[in-house]
Amino acid sequence: MENSKVWFITGASKGLGLSLVKKLLQQGYKVAATSRKKESLEKEIGANDNFLPLEVDLASVTSVEKAVKSTHSKFGSIDVVVNNAGYGIGGAVEELNQKELNDSFSINLFAVINVSNAVLPYMRAQRSGYIINISSVAGFAPVQGWAIYAAAKYAVVGLSEVMAQDVQELGIKVTVTLPGGFRTSFLSNDSLVLSQSKIDDYKEVHATHQRYLGFNGVQIGDPEKAADVFIKLAELPNPPVRLFMGSDAYNRAQQKLDSIVKDMETWKDLTMETDFK
């Protein structure tokens, strides 16, 4: 089977990204994929003329631009970008040090911007393209103990919603996905960071972290099915701007929406007091 679209996927050496790369190559797409170590991609995928493994520092604009240029040089276009790279970070806000904060935003948010800025000139020239930014249900309905992670993922949602409007006239589409829990390595030590500093007063926060670690390996989400959804999205003429992924994400989002509507109505009179009369 031959498919003409060229995909560029970040964080592709494991989890959702790896599942997507393998499925795309099986279906005949051309795929460029990034990882911190090129060897990990080569080991997982092997030799394939339709595959370009790239060692990229997503926090570096220069590194990202070089990878995007290499992709376009090899395949002639960049049609679908999946900003998949990211990791979880837990801790009360005051427990996290400056490096932990900076590292989290560098990958969970600024990498999305770096990649988007690098591919958009090519997509503008083509007058076509599709960017899928992977946020999290935590970017809409966060939970205790993950404030900084939620902050970055909220930012990805807002970024994507406005970017979708900005690039619409150029023939470019943007979707932000908000997955729930998927049975990947996300809750393992190589994808999850907990603050080095612990403040004893935050007992509930720390208990929440332990509960979440207990979900590892039993998450409801199937990464193979998620890969199928990404491919379906890329073939839609009018994909959604936002898409929750998984029944757990849907249910958390619905509860949050109900809570928002309740609060708006409860405090409507106070809200209206700020208008000029």
Phi, psi and omega in degrees: 000133181247130174232138191272342186290143177256126181254144174234117189234128178264157179059051192256009184274355180199173172061216182301320182299315180293318177301319181292316179302312182298317182292320179297315180295323177298329182266004173091008176284160171265135189224127166254135184224141182249152173205164175292333179231117181301325183299326180295323177291315181298323179293318183286325188258320185083186182284135179198126182298336181269008186238132176238102176280137185228130174268115190224137168265102186293343177279351181256119179299319180298315180297317179295313181298321178298317180295318180294318178298318178298321179296313181294323179295322182283316189254346176089349178198167170225112188255322182227128177243132176241109176276088187260334186300138178172168178206157180276146175221126184242153179146150170297152186306316184283352176279336186275131179276173186297322179294318178299319178296310183297317180298318181297311181291329179300318183268315185286337181234302188293331175297322177299317179292316181301313181293316180299315180296329180285325184271335186299323176301322177292318180292323177296319179295324178284337191057038177195160178150164184213125179246126175248116177258126181266112174263231179193156172301337175294344175279003174226319182231078184285166179232164183305139173095358186229041188298315184289321175300314180298320181300315180294318182287327171301317181298322178297322178295310180298317177304312185292319182298319180282321178302321179302322177288319185296323187261359184302319182292347181263005181081015182253140181244153179223134172232138169250126177259146182235082183287152166273215181278128176241148185281071177238197179270016187301326181266012177267172186297333183274357179232359183225131179240132171249146184307137177294323180274136177236127176255120189303331182297336184271059183294318181293323177299312182293325178294323177299319179299317181295323178296317181293322177299331179290346178278351184301124179091352180236015178299151185282337186281137179258114182298331178293320178289327176297320178300319178300320180295318179300318180294320177298317179302316184293342180263356180280139177291330180223078181291158179292152175287324178226145180215118172283142184237116179105146180297327179294320178295316180301314183293319177296319180295320180296319177298320179295316179300316178300319180294320180296313180299318179299314181295320180299317181287322180298321186251021183300317182299317179294323177301316185286347183293344185273354181283149169297140178253000000 
